[in-house]
């Protein structure tokens, strides 16, 4: 698969990503599988992974300022 930004090659990597769920609330999901460009570091989250992220984000404590969760 190629990068939509620069045309570089995408590779599967595991990363930690922040998601803002409220004005003052950030969730960090650890060990998240994404496709990342080897050239420009742009990343793509596959649809199956995004569905799981949506489930995780629906069940978080939105009153917490920062919460760290494992994807796996």
N, C-alpha and C positions, 0 to 999 in steps of 0.2 A: 504494500500500500504506500502511496506517496503523500507527502505533506501538501495540504491545500494552500499553505502560505508560500513555500519556496520550491516545492517539487522534490525535496529531499526524501530519503527513505525513512519510513517509520519503523521503530522496533518496540517490542513489548518490554516495559520496565515497570518496577514497583516503586511508587512514590507516596509521600504524605501530602495531602492537599487540604487547604482551608476552604470552608464554605460559610458564607455569611447568611444566617437564618433569620435574624432580627436586626434592628438598628444597632444594638449594642451586644450582639451575640454572634460568636464565631465558633464553628465546629471544625475540628481537624480530623479527617479520616486518614488513618495510617494504613500502610501496606496496600494501597489502592493500585490495581493493575490498569495501566494506560498505554497508549501507543504514543511514543515520543519521537520527534524528528531528530535524526543524528546530526543534521546541519544547523537548524535554527532553534532547537529545543521547544518548538511549538508542540502541544500535546492534544490528543484526541481521546475522549472517553467513549468506549463502545456502548451501544444501546443496552445490552444486557447488564453491564456494570452500572449504567446510569439508572436503570430501574431499581437496582439494589440500593444505590445511593438515595434515591427518592424515598424508599421504604425506611432507611436509616434516619433521614432527616425529618420524617413525619413523627418519629418516636423520640426525638431528643427533648431535653429540658431547655426550652427557649428562654427561660429566665436566667440561666447560667451565662456568664460572660464568655467563658471559654470551656469547651468540653473536647476531650480527645477520645476518639473511638477507633477500634481496629476493624478493618473491612473483613478480614479473614476470621 
